[in-house]
Amino acid sequence: MASRSFTVNNPDLVKPTVTWLDPLDNQNVAGSTTLRLRVLDNQAVQEVRVFAGGTLLSVLSQAPYELVWDSTTVADGPVVLKAVATDTAGNSSNPAEITVNVRNQGVPPLLSILLPQADVAVGVQFTARASVTRQQTSFTWQPTSGNNLWARVYDYRGRLVQQDPLLVNGAQPSDNADSVAEAVFDLGNVPNDTYRLVVEGFVVVNGAPFRLYQERMVEVKTNSNLPPALVIYQPRDGTILPGGFLYLVGDVTDDSGRVHAVEVRLIGGTCQNPSQENYLLRYEAGPYGLFFMTIPLDAYPFIANGGYCLRVVGVDAADRTLRNIQEFNVTVDRGAGPVPTATISASPSTIVVPGTASWTVSFSSAVRYTALLRKDGKVVEGRSGSGASLSFSRAFSDQDVGAWDLVVVFEDGTGIQGFASGGPVAVTRP
C-alpha cells in the first residue's frame, strides 16, 4: 500500500480559556487554600500566571493547574484572584478573575479524598471515600439538596456522569467532628477514559460559610482495549453548510488495526443544548485512516435550515460499546452565499511509471482547505492549509498503478463550506 502523509500548516490564532474550579467567586477562605484552575487550548498551554491582589503567586507550566495559597499573608477582607494563560503560539487568554473573602478568624475543617487512590485505575464500580478533619474551630454542616457532603463524577467535557452523597455508615457526617464518609459508584456503560471526581460540601465557621472542595482525576479502565482515535478536519465548529451535501473529512485509527464503523448524526439545536431532532445520516463500516464522506442534506430525511450539533462517532471493532465521540456546532443555510468554488488541474493526465504528476487548485477566495489525493477511490494522502491556491507534486512507482484524482473540502472566511473534485491522472506500467 502506498505511504500516506498529512501536512498541517495553519497558524494558531485561538486563545486559551481559563476557568476557576476552586475557590468560587465570593467564597470565604481561610488558612492554606488550594487554588484550582481548568485551562484549555486547541494546541498546548505554555504557562498560567496566578495573582492574588495584584501580586504574582506562581507560574504554572503543566496540569494539574493548582497551587496552595497561604491566605494569612493578606489582611482579612475581599481579595481579587486572577489567572492568565498563554499557549505555545503566544496567544494569551482573557483574565479569569474572582473575588474571595479572607476570613482567618476561624479555620474550616480539612477535606481529603482517600479513595480512589491517586494514579490507580478503577473499574466502572468503585468506592469514593473522603475524610473530614476538624481544625481547632467548631463547625456545622450546611446541607445542599438534603446532604452534607457530595461526590460527583464528570467526563472530559465537564458533563456530570453520576453523583452520590457521602455517608458515614448510612448517616450524614456529624457537626464539629472528624468523620470518614463514602459512596459506592456504578458508572454503567461508560468508555475507558479519565474522569474528574469532585468531593464538595459547605460548613459554617464562626458565622461565616465555607466551601469544602477536593478533586482527583480518576482513570476508569474496564479492560485493556481503548476506543478508536478520531480526528475531524472538515467541517469545523461554526461551519455553514449551504445545502446539497455535507462533506466530511476525518482520520480514524485503533490500537487493534481495525475500526468497526464511523457514525454521523445531525442533532437539532446546539451541542450544549440539543433538541429531540436526531438524524442518523451515515453508518459506514470498516473505515481506517483518512476517510471522506459525501452526505446528502436534501434527500430523506430532509435537513431543514437551522443550527445543528454534528456528531461523529468512531466505533471500536472488538467492543462496540467503546466509542470516540467528536461533536461541534454547524448551521444549514441554503440561502448562504456566495458559495466558494475551486478548479483543479493535473499535469500530465497519464503517467507511465516511473514518473511525476502535479496538481494545482485555484480557489475563488482565500480559504481553509483539506485536500485528499485518492487512488481508485481510496484516500492515500492528505494536506491541510489556507490560501487562495494549492500546488503539489507526487512521484509514482510500480505499486501506484491505478486511477488517481483529487478532492478538496474548504471553507471561506465567512465559514461557508465548498467542495471540488477532479484532476484525474492515469498511472500505468510500461
SEDRENLO-947916 format. One record per residue (C-alpha): x, y, z; residue number from 0; residue in one letter. Coordinates in nm, 2 decimals. Layout:
<rs>
u v w k r
X Y Z NUM A
...
</rs>
This chain:
<rs>
u v w k r
0.00 0.00 0.00 0 M
0.13 0.35 -0.08 1 A
0.25 0.56 0.20 2 S
0.03 0.84 0.35 3 R
0.11 1.17 0.49 4 S
-0.08 1.47 0.62 5 F
0.07 1.82 0.65 6 T
-0.10 2.09 0.86 7 V
0.04 2.45 0.84 8 N
-0.25 2.66 0.98 9 N
-0.14 2.93 1.22 10 P
-0.28 2.91 1.57 11 D
-0.48 3.22 1.65 12 L
-0.71 3.07 1.92 13 V
-0.68 3.20 2.27 14 K
-0.66 2.96 2.57 15 P
-0.95 2.97 2.82 16 T
-0.92 2.97 3.20 17 V
-1.20 2.88 3.45 18 T
-1.18 2.88 3.83 19 W
-1.27 2.55 3.98 20 L
-1.19 2.63 4.34 21 D
-1.25 2.87 4.51 22 P
-1.56 3.02 4.36 23 L
-1.65 3.39 4.33 24 D
-1.75 3.55 4.66 25 N
-1.64 3.24 4.86 26 Q
-1.49 3.27 5.21 27 N
-1.14 3.13 5.25 28 V
-0.91 3.08 5.55 29 A
-0.56 2.94 5.62 30 G
-0.39 2.74 5.34 31 S
-0.63 2.74 5.04 32 T
-0.58 2.53 4.73 33 T
-0.64 2.73 4.41 34 L
-0.75 2.51 4.12 35 R
-0.80 2.61 3.75 36 L
-0.92 2.45 3.44 37 R
-0.72 2.56 3.14 38 V
-0.80 2.46 2.78 39 L
-0.63 2.53 2.45 40 D
-0.67 2.40 2.10 41 N
-0.30 2.32 2.08 42 Q
-0.09 2.34 2.40 43 A
-0.07 2.56 2.71 44 V
0.27 2.72 2.78 45 Q
0.21 2.87 3.12 46 E
-0.05 3.00 3.36 47 V
0.02 3.31 3.58 48 R
-0.18 3.33 3.90 49 V
-0.22 3.65 4.10 50 F
-0.36 3.75 4.44 51 A
-0.44 4.12 4.50 52 G
-0.22 4.21 4.21 53 G
0.08 4.01 4.34 54 T
0.21 3.72 4.13 55 L
0.18 3.40 4.33 56 L
0.31 3.14 4.08 57 S
0.37 3.05 3.72 58 V
0.22 2.70 3.65 59 L
0.36 2.52 3.35 60 S
0.17 2.19 3.34 61 Q
-0.15 2.03 3.46 62 A
-0.30 2.00 3.71 63 P
-0.31 2.38 3.73 64 Y
-0.32 2.43 4.11 65 E
-0.13 2.57 4.40 66 L
-0.16 2.62 4.77 67 V
-0.21 2.98 4.88 68 W
-0.15 3.10 5.24 69 D
-0.43 3.34 5.29 70 S
-0.28 3.46 5.62 71 T
-0.03 3.67 5.42 72 T
-0.31 3.92 5.33 73 V
-0.55 4.11 5.55 74 A
-0.90 3.98 5.61 75 D
-1.14 4.11 5.36 76 G
-1.20 4.09 4.98 77 P
-0.91 3.98 4.76 78 V
-0.91 3.95 4.38 79 V
-0.76 3.63 4.24 80 L
-0.66 3.64 3.87 81 K
-0.53 3.39 3.63 82 A
-0.40 3.44 3.27 83 V
-0.29 3.15 3.04 84 A
-0.05 3.17 2.74 85 T
-0.03 2.90 2.48 86 D
0.28 2.78 2.28 87 T
0.18 3.01 1.99 88 A
0.19 3.32 2.22 89 G
-0.18 3.37 2.25 90 N
-0.30 3.49 2.59 91 S
-0.63 3.42 2.75 92 S
-0.88 3.68 2.88 93 N
-0.81 3.73 3.25 94 P
-1.01 3.50 3.47 95 A
-1.09 3.70 3.79 96 E
-1.29 3.61 4.10 97 I
-1.31 3.79 4.44 98 T
-1.28 3.58 4.76 99 V
-1.33 3.69 5.12 100 N
-1.04 3.61 5.35 101 V
-1.18 3.52 5.70 102 R
-0.90 3.40 5.92 103 N
-1.09 3.43 6.24 104 Q
-1.18 3.07 6.21 105 G
-1.05 2.78 6.01 106 V
-1.28 2.53 5.83 107 P
-1.23 2.15 5.86 108 P
-0.98 1.98 5.63 109 L
-1.13 1.77 5.35 110 L
-0.93 1.49 5.19 111 S
-1.00 1.22 4.93 112 I
-0.89 0.88 5.05 113 L
-1.03 0.66 4.77 114 L
-0.98 0.61 4.48 115 P
-0.61 0.65 4.53 116 Q
-0.42 0.88 4.30 117 A
-0.28 0.72 3.98 118 D
-0.46 0.39 4.05 119 V
-0.71 0.28 3.78 120 A
-1.06 0.17 3.88 121 V
-1.34 -0.02 3.71 122 G
-1.69 0.13 3.65 123 V
-1.78 0.02 4.00 124 Q
-1.57 0.18 4.27 125 F
-1.58 0.33 4.62 126 T
-1.53 0.70 4.68 127 A
-1.41 0.78 5.04 128 R
-1.33 1.11 5.20 129 A
-1.22 1.23 5.54 130 S
-1.33 1.55 5.72 131 V
-1.09 1.66 6.00 132 T
-1.17 1.94 6.25 133 R
-0.91 2.23 6.26 134 Q
-0.95 2.35 6.62 135 Q
-1.25 2.56 6.53 136 T
-1.61 2.45 6.57 137 S
-1.82 2.40 6.25 138 F
-2.17 2.30 6.15 139 T
-2.27 2.15 5.82 140 W
-2.48 2.35 5.57 141 Q
-2.66 2.07 5.37 142 P
-2.73 2.11 4.99 143 T
-3.01 1.90 4.83 144 S
-3.06 1.73 5.17 145 G
-2.70 1.60 5.22 146 N
-2.39 1.74 5.39 147 N
-2.12 1.60 5.15 148 L
-2.14 1.51 4.78 149 W
-1.92 1.31 4.54 150 A
-1.96 1.38 4.17 151 R
-1.80 1.23 3.86 152 V
-1.76 1.44 3.54 153 Y
-1.64 1.34 3.20 154 D
-1.38 1.51 2.99 155 Y
-1.64 1.76 2.86 156 R
-1.73 1.86 3.21 157 G
-2.06 1.68 3.19 158 R
-2.19 1.52 3.51 159 L
-2.19 1.14 3.48 160 V
-2.31 1.05 3.83 161 Q
-2.34 1.20 4.18 162 Q
-2.40 1.04 4.52 163 D
-2.39 1.16 4.88 164 P
-2.10 1.06 5.10 165 L
-2.23 0.89 5.42 166 L
-2.09 0.76 5.74 167 V
-2.25 0.41 5.79 168 N
-2.56 0.54 5.61 169 G
-2.58 0.86 5.81 170 A
-2.48 1.22 5.74 171 Q
-2.13 1.34 5.87 172 P
-2.17 1.50 6.21 173 S
-2.13 1.87 6.30 174 D
-1.80 1.96 6.47 175 N
-1.65 1.61 6.44 176 A
-1.39 1.42 6.25 177 D
-1.55 1.17 6.00 178 S
-1.48 0.93 5.72 179 V
-1.77 0.91 5.46 180 A
-1.81 0.70 5.15 181 E
-2.03 0.63 4.85 182 A
-2.03 0.34 4.60 183 V
-2.04 0.43 4.23 184 F
-2.15 0.23 3.94 185 D
-2.09 0.43 3.62 186 L
-2.25 0.17 3.40 187 G
-2.17 0.16 3.03 188 N
-1.91 0.44 3.00 189 V
-1.59 0.43 2.79 190 P
-1.24 0.38 2.92 191 N
-1.13 0.73 2.99 192 D
-1.01 0.97 3.26 193 T
-1.28 1.13 3.47 194 Y
-1.29 1.40 3.73 195 R
-1.40 1.31 4.08 196 L
-1.52 1.61 4.29 197 V
-1.60 1.60 4.66 198 V
-1.78 1.91 4.79 199 E
-1.97 2.03 5.09 200 G
-2.04 2.35 5.29 201 F
-1.99 2.43 5.65 202 V
-2.04 2.74 5.88 203 V
-1.74 2.85 6.10 204 V
-1.79 3.14 6.34 205 N
-2.10 3.25 6.14 206 G
-1.92 3.25 5.81 207 A
-1.99 2.99 5.53 208 P
-1.71 2.80 5.38 209 F
-1.69 2.56 5.08 210 R
-1.50 2.23 5.13 211 L
-1.37 2.11 4.79 212 Y
-1.13 1.85 4.67 213 Q
-1.09 1.68 4.33 214 E
-0.90 1.39 4.17 215 R
-0.85 1.27 3.82 216 M
-0.96 0.90 3.81 217 V
-0.88 0.66 3.53 218 E
-1.17 0.42 3.46 219 V
-1.05 0.11 3.28 220 K
-1.26 -0.20 3.23 221 T
-1.02 -0.38 3.01 222 N
-0.70 -0.33 2.80 223 S
-0.89 -0.21 2.50 224 N
-0.91 0.16 2.40 225 L
-1.17 0.34 2.19 226 P
-1.06 0.44 1.84 227 P
-0.87 0.77 1.78 228 A
-1.09 1.00 1.58 229 L
-0.99 1.34 1.43 230 V
-1.22 1.55 1.21 231 I
-1.07 1.80 0.97 232 Y
-1.38 1.92 0.78 233 Q
-1.63 2.07 0.86 234 P
-1.52 2.26 1.17 235 R
-1.71 2.42 1.46 236 D
-1.92 2.71 1.32 237 G
-1.91 2.58 0.95 238 T
-2.21 2.69 0.74 239 I
-2.35 2.41 0.51 240 L
-2.52 2.57 0.21 241 P
-2.74 2.27 0.14 242 G
-2.70 1.98 -0.11 243 G
-2.43 1.78 0.07 244 F
-2.23 1.77 0.39 245 L
-1.87 1.70 0.31 246 Y
-1.68 1.52 0.59 247 L
-1.31 1.46 0.62 248 V
-1.16 1.27 0.91 249 G
-0.90 1.02 1.03 250 D
-0.98 0.72 1.24 251 V
-0.73 0.46 1.38 252 T
-0.73 0.20 1.66 253 D
-0.48 0.00 1.86 254 D
-0.62 -0.32 1.70 255 S
-0.57 -0.20 1.35 256 G
-0.94 -0.22 1.28 257 R
-1.24 0.01 1.33 258 V
-1.60 -0.13 1.32 259 H
-1.77 0.18 1.18 260 A
-1.80 0.56 1.18 261 V
-2.14 0.70 1.26 262 E
-2.26 1.05 1.16 263 V
-2.56 1.23 1.31 264 R
-2.71 1.58 1.29 265 L
-2.89 1.68 1.62 266 I
-3.11 1.98 1.63 267 G
-3.01 2.28 1.84 268 G
-2.66 2.30 1.97 269 T
-2.42 2.06 2.13 270 C
-2.46 2.24 2.46 271 Q
-2.84 2.24 2.43 272 N
-2.96 1.97 2.19 273 P
-3.33 1.92 2.09 274 S
-3.52 1.60 2.02 275 Q
-3.43 1.60 1.65 276 E
-3.17 1.33 1.59 277 N
-3.09 1.23 1.23 278 Y
-2.86 0.93 1.16 279 L
-2.71 1.02 0.82 280 L
-2.43 0.77 0.78 281 R
-2.31 0.45 0.93 282 Y
-2.00 0.35 0.73 283 E
-1.85 0.01 0.81 284 A
-1.48 -0.05 0.83 285 G
-1.31 0.28 0.76 286 P
-0.95 0.32 0.86 287 Y
-0.71 0.61 0.84 288 G
-0.81 0.91 0.63 289 L
-1.17 0.90 0.51 290 F
-1.40 1.12 0.30 291 F
-1.78 1.11 0.31 292 M
-2.04 1.29 0.09 293 T
-2.37 1.31 0.29 294 I
-2.69 1.43 0.13 295 P
-2.89 1.70 0.31 296 L
-3.17 1.74 0.06 297 D
-3.28 1.38 0.04 298 A
-3.48 1.19 0.31 299 Y
-3.45 1.28 0.59 300 P
-3.45 1.64 0.46 301 F
-3.23 1.85 0.68 302 I
-3.41 2.19 0.73 303 A
-3.22 2.51 0.76 304 N
-3.11 2.58 1.11 305 G
-2.85 2.51 1.38 306 G
-2.73 2.15 1.45 307 Y
-2.48 1.96 1.65 308 C
-2.27 1.74 1.42 309 L
-2.18 1.42 1.60 310 R
-1.92 1.19 1.45 311 V
-1.86 0.86 1.64 312 V
-1.58 0.61 1.59 313 G
-1.70 0.26 1.70 314 V
-1.44 0.00 1.82 315 D
-1.42 -0.33 1.64 316 A
-1.36 -0.55 1.94 317 A
-1.61 -0.38 2.18 318 D
-1.88 -0.17 2.02 319 R
-1.96 -0.01 2.35 320 T
-1.62 0.17 2.32 321 L
-1.67 0.49 2.12 322 R
-1.49 0.81 2.04 323 N
-1.73 1.09 2.00 324 I
-1.65 1.42 1.84 325 Q
-1.92 1.69 1.81 326 E
-1.94 2.06 1.72 327 F
-2.19 2.31 1.60 328 N
-2.28 2.37 1.24 329 V
-2.55 2.56 1.05 330 T
-2.75 2.45 0.75 331 V
-2.83 2.77 0.55 332 D
-2.94 2.72 0.18 333 R
-2.95 3.10 0.15 334 G
-2.59 3.15 0.24 335 A
-2.36 3.27 -0.03 336 G
-2.18 3.31 -0.25 337 P
-2.06 2.95 -0.20 338 V
-1.68 2.93 -0.25 339 P
-1.56 2.73 -0.56 340 T
-1.24 2.58 -0.68 341 A
-1.09 2.45 -1.01 342 T
-0.85 2.16 -1.02 343 I
-0.59 2.08 -1.29 344 S
-0.34 1.80 -1.32 345 A
-0.04 1.75 -1.54 346 S
0.02 1.52 -1.71 347 P
-0.30 1.33 -1.72 348 S
-0.13 1.00 -1.80 349 T
0.19 0.87 -1.65 350 I
0.40 0.56 -1.74 351 V
0.59 0.47 -1.42 352 V
0.83 0.59 -1.30 353 P
0.70 0.94 -1.33 354 G
0.57 1.25 -1.15 355 T
0.24 1.44 -1.17 356 A
0.15 1.78 -1.04 357 S
-0.18 1.92 -0.92 358 W
-0.29 2.28 -0.89 359 T
-0.60 2.41 -0.71 360 V
-0.73 2.76 -0.76 361 S
-1.00 2.89 -0.51 362 F
-1.25 3.17 -0.57 363 S
-1.12 3.34 -0.25 364 S
-0.88 3.27 0.04 365 A
-1.00 2.95 0.22 366 V
-0.91 2.69 0.48 367 R
-0.88 2.36 0.29 368 Y
-0.82 1.99 0.33 369 T
-0.71 1.82 0.01 370 A
-0.72 1.44 -0.04 371 L
-0.54 1.25 -0.31 372 L
-0.71 0.93 -0.40 373 R
-0.61 0.61 -0.58 374 K
-0.90 0.41 -0.72 375 D
-1.14 0.60 -0.50 376 G
-0.94 0.53 -0.17 377 K
-0.77 0.82 0.01 378 V
-0.39 0.78 0.01 379 V
-0.26 1.12 0.12 380 E
-0.39 1.44 0.27 381 G
-0.29 1.80 0.30 382 R
-0.44 2.09 0.50 383 S
-0.37 2.46 0.48 384 G
-0.50 2.80 0.39 385 S
-0.48 3.04 0.10 386 G
-0.62 3.11 -0.25 387 A
-0.43 2.83 -0.42 388 S
-0.26 2.50 -0.37 389 L
0.01 2.32 -0.57 390 S
0.20 1.99 -0.51 391 F
0.36 1.70 -0.69 392 S
0.39 1.33 -0.64 393 R
0.63 1.07 -0.77 394 A
0.48 0.73 -0.88 395 F
0.63 0.38 -0.89 396 S
0.50 0.03 -0.99 397 D
0.29 0.00 -0.68 398 Q
0.10 0.32 -0.76 399 D
-0.06 0.19 -1.09 400 V
-0.43 0.29 -1.09 401 G
-0.66 0.59 -1.14 402 A
-0.58 0.89 -0.92 403 W
-0.77 1.21 -0.85 404 D
-0.80 1.49 -0.60 405 L
-1.09 1.60 -0.38 406 V
-1.08 1.93 -0.18 407 V
-1.31 2.04 0.10 408 V
-1.28 2.40 0.21 409 F
-1.45 2.70 0.37 410 E
-1.41 3.07 0.31 411 D
-1.37 3.35 0.56 412 G
-1.74 3.35 0.64 413 T
-1.74 2.98 0.72 414 G
-1.93 2.86 0.42 415 I
-1.83 2.51 0.31 416 Q
-1.73 2.43 -0.05 417 G
-1.62 2.12 -0.24 418 F
-1.44 2.03 -0.56 419 A
-1.30 1.72 -0.72 420 S
-1.10 1.65 -1.04 421 G
-0.75 1.63 -1.17 422 G
-0.76 1.27 -1.29 423 P
-0.43 1.10 -1.36 424 V
-0.39 0.75 -1.50 425 A
-0.08 0.58 -1.37 426 V
0.02 0.28 -1.59 427 T
0.31 0.03 -1.64 428 R
0.54 0.05 -1.94 429 P
</rs>
